[in-house]
Amino acid sequence: MNKIAIISDIHGNLPALEAVLDDIKSKNITTIYCLGDVVGYYCFFNEVVEKLNDLKIQTVLGNHDDALINHQGVIERSKTCTNILQWQLKNAKQETIDFLKSLPTHREVVHANNRMKLIHAGLKDNIDEYLFDVSDLYFESNQFKESILISGHTHLISYKKFYSGKVWLNPGSVGQPRDGNNKASYLILDEELTPSFIRVAYNYNLVISAMKEKGFDDYISEGLKTGRKI
């Protein structure tokens, strides 16, 4: 059966990404999409981009990615995010910048004869709208024509199926889960559009140690232990 994997919100967490990719490979899934926010928060951002680039994983632009390449690393609502992104901007490889600049704000793809729209955030604002719920009215008011909407940004798993047959999904976060479960999260979608939300354990202490070595405050990575928002 043809299955695809959706990953999102890696945020420079290479150990989590590698664990997820290994799990996907073990399930013989070869088609992977990424919903953005590949940078921000954690220090292995160049390595994460290199991995996505090498595997040719189709990716969309997230708000942290956008801030890095278009806003000098500034996220106005968060001094912490800004400080990290500005450090990343100073340490970014040219290949990282080029990759981020190549990303579209959305992708429209077909899976099992169903049209899907992949975005980081929402239909009103593809880059920085938080979707915690979706309604028929939301689809109608934003002229949503596809069968499936898959978004990230909240770091929270979501699934909703409508009588119309439309589906909304959020795979949660690879690099910084916020639902109280510290395992990396991703989504598998089969030909019947049945979602499987997969959790994968990884060595978050590698991230915590690396962040400490770079001089970042402990609170930024301590949340990886608890699966809670910093």
C-alpha positions as CSV (number, residue, x, y, z in Angstrom):
1,M,0.0,0.0,0.0
2,N,1.3,3.4,-1.0
3,K,2.0,5.5,2.1
4,I,3.5,8.9,2.6
5,A,5.1,10.5,5.7
6,I,4.7,14.1,6.8
7,I,7.2,15.8,9.1
8,S,7.2,19.3,10.6
9,D,8.8,21.8,13.0
10,I,12.3,20.2,13.2
11,H,13.9,23.3,14.6
12,G,17.5,22.3,14.2
13,N,17.0,19.1,16.2
14,L,19.1,16.7,14.2
15,P,19.0,13.7,16.6
16,A,15.1,13.8,16.5
17,L,15.1,14.1,12.7
18,E,17.5,11.2,12.3
19,A,15.4,9.0,14.6
20,V,12.3,9.9,12.6
21,L,13.9,9.3,9.2
22,D,15.2,5.9,10.4
23,D,11.7,5.0,11.5
24,I,10.2,6.1,8.2
25,K,12.8,4.1,6.3
26,S,12.1,1.0,8.4
27,K,8.5,1.2,7.2
28,N,9.6,1.3,3.6
29,I,8.1,4.8,3.0
30,T,10.0,6.7,0.4
31,T,7.8,9.8,0.0
32,I,8.3,12.4,2.7
33,Y,7.0,16.0,2.9
34,C,8.1,18.6,5.4
35,L,5.9,21.5,6.6
36,G,8.7,23.9,7.5
37,D,10.4,25.5,10.5
38,V,13.5,23.5,9.9
39,V,15.6,26.2,11.7
40,G,15.2,28.0,15.0
41,Y,15.6,26.8,18.6
42,Y,18.4,24.2,18.4
43,C,21.9,24.3,17.1
44,F,22.0,21.6,14.4
45,F,20.2,23.7,11.9
46,N,22.8,23.5,9.1
47,E,22.9,19.7,9.5
48,V,19.1,19.5,9.3
49,V,19.0,21.5,6.1
50,E,21.7,19.4,4.6
51,K,19.8,16.2,5.4
52,L,16.6,17.5,3.9
53,N,18.5,18.7,0.8
54,D,20.3,15.5,0.4
55,L,17.1,13.4,0.6
56,K,15.3,15.9,-1.7
57,I,12.4,16.2,0.8
58,Q,9.8,18.6,-0.5
59,T,9.5,21.3,2.1
60,V,7.5,24.5,2.6
61,L,8.6,27.8,4.3
62,G,7.9,28.1,8.1
63,N,7.9,31.3,10.2
64,H,11.3,30.7,11.7
65,D,12.7,29.9,8.2
66,D,11.1,33.1,6.9
67,A,12.5,35.2,9.9
68,L,16.0,33.9,9.2
69,I,16.2,34.8,5.6
70,N,13.8,37.8,5.3
71,H,13.7,39.5,8.7
72,Q,17.3,39.4,10.0
73,G,16.3,36.6,12.4
74,V,13.7,38.7,14.2
75,I,10.5,37.2,15.6
76,E,8.9,40.2,17.3
77,R,6.9,38.3,19.9
78,S,9.9,36.3,21.2
79,K,13.3,37.6,22.3
80,T,14.4,34.0,22.8
81,C,13.6,33.0,19.3
82,T,15.2,36.1,17.9
83,N,18.4,35.6,19.8
84,I,18.7,32.0,18.6
85,L,17.8,32.9,15.0
86,Q,20.3,35.7,14.9
87,W,23.0,33.3,16.2
88,Q,22.0,30.9,13.5
89,L,22.1,33.7,10.9
90,K,25.7,34.4,11.8
91,N,26.6,30.7,11.6
92,A,24.5,29.7,8.6
93,K,26.2,28.0,5.7
94,Q,25.5,29.5,2.3
95,E,23.8,26.2,1.3
96,T,21.4,26.6,4.2
97,I,20.4,30.1,3.1
98,D,20.0,29.0,-0.5
99,F,17.8,26.1,0.6
100,L,15.5,28.3,2.7
101,K,15.3,30.9,0.0
102,S,14.1,28.2,-2.5
103,L,11.1,27.1,-0.3
104,P,7.6,28.0,-1.4
105,T,4.9,29.1,1.1
106,H,2.7,26.1,0.1
107,R,2.7,23.0,-2.0
108,E,-0.2,21.3,-3.7
109,V,0.4,17.6,-4.2
110,V,-1.7,14.5,-5.0
111,H,-1.8,11.4,-2.9
112,A,-4.0,8.4,-3.7
113,N,-6.0,10.6,-6.2
114,N,-6.6,13.2,-3.5
115,R,-5.4,16.7,-3.8
116,M,-3.5,17.9,-0.7
117,K,-2.4,21.4,0.3
118,L,0.7,21.5,2.5
119,I,1.4,24.6,4.5
120,H,3.3,25.5,7.6
121,A,0.6,27.6,9.3
122,G,-2.9,28.5,7.9
123,L,-4.9,29.3,4.8
124,K,-5.1,33.0,5.7
125,D,-1.4,33.3,6.4
126,N,0.6,30.3,5.2
127,I,3.6,31.3,7.3
128,D,2.4,32.5,10.7
129,E,-1.3,31.6,11.4
130,Y,-2.0,29.2,14.3
131,L,-4.6,26.7,13.5
132,F,-5.9,24.9,16.6
133,D,-9.2,24.0,14.9
134,V,-10.7,24.1,11.4
135,S,-14.3,24.3,10.3
136,D,-16.3,24.0,7.1
137,L,-16.7,27.8,7.3
138,Y,-13.0,28.3,7.5
139,F,-12.5,26.2,4.3
140,E,-15.3,28.0,2.5
141,S,-14.1,31.5,3.5
142,N,-10.6,30.7,2.3
143,Q,-11.8,29.0,-0.9
144,F,-10.1,25.8,-0.1
145,K,-10.6,23.5,-3.1
146,E,-8.4,20.5,-2.1
147,S,-9.5,17.4,-0.2
148,I,-6.8,17.5,2.4
149,L,-5.2,20.3,4.4
150,I,-2.0,19.5,6.3
151,S,-0.5,22.2,8.5
152,G,2.1,22.5,11.2
153,H,3.2,25.4,13.4
154,T,1.3,24.5,16.6
155,H,3.6,21.5,17.4
156,L,0.3,19.7,18.4
157,I,-1.2,16.6,16.7
158,S,-4.5,17.3,15.1
159,Y,-7.0,15.3,13.0
160,K,-10.5,16.3,11.8
161,K,-12.6,14.7,9.1
162,F,-15.7,16.5,7.7
163,Y,-18.9,15.2,6.2
164,S,-17.8,16.7,2.9
165,G,-14.9,14.3,2.9
166,K,-12.3,17.0,3.5
167,V,-9.6,16.3,6.1
168,W,-7.4,18.5,8.2
169,L,-4.2,17.1,9.8
170,N,-1.3,18.3,11.8
171,P,1.6,15.9,12.3
172,G,2.9,17.5,15.5
173,S,6.6,18.4,15.8
174,V,9.7,16.4,15.2
175,G,12.0,18.7,17.1
176,Q,10.0,20.2,19.9
177,P,6.8,18.4,20.9
178,R,4.4,20.4,23.0
179,D,1.8,17.9,24.1
180,G,3.6,16.5,27.2
181,N,5.2,13.7,25.2
182,N,8.9,14.1,24.7
183,K,9.0,11.7,21.7
184,A,9.4,13.1,18.2
185,S,6.1,13.1,16.3
186,Y,5.3,12.6,12.6
187,L,2.4,11.4,10.4
188,I,1.9,8.6,8.0
189,L,-1.0,8.7,5.6
190,D,-2.2,5.7,3.7
191,E,-4.2,5.3,0.5
192,E,-7.5,5.3,2.4
193,L,-6.4,8.6,4.1
194,T,-6.2,6.9,7.4
195,P,-3.7,8.8,9.5
196,S,-1.2,7.2,11.9
197,F,0.6,9.5,14.3
198,I,3.9,8.0,15.1
199,R,6.1,8.8,18.2
200,V,9.8,8.1,18.1
201,A,12.2,8.2,21.1
202,Y,15.5,9.9,20.5
203,N,18.5,11.1,22.6
204,Y,17.5,14.6,23.5
205,N,20.5,14.9,25.8
206,L,22.7,15.3,22.7
207,V,20.8,18.5,21.9
208,I,20.9,19.7,25.5
209,S,24.6,19.2,25.8
210,A,25.3,20.8,22.4
211,M,23.2,23.9,23.3
212,K,25.0,24.2,26.6
213,E,28.3,24.1,24.8
214,K,27.2,26.9,22.5
215,G,26.4,29.0,25.5
216,F,22.6,29.0,25.3
217,D,20.4,29.1,28.5
218,D,19.3,25.8,29.8
219,Y,15.6,26.6,29.7
220,I,15.7,26.6,25.9
221,S,16.4,22.9,25.6
222,E,15.2,21.6,29.0
223,G,11.6,21.4,27.6
224,L,12.8,18.5,25.4
225,K,12.7,16.4,28.5
226,T,9.1,17.1,29.2
227,G,7.6,17.7,25.8
228,R,6.3,21.1,26.9
229,K,6.6,24.5,25.3
230,I,9.5,26.6,26.6
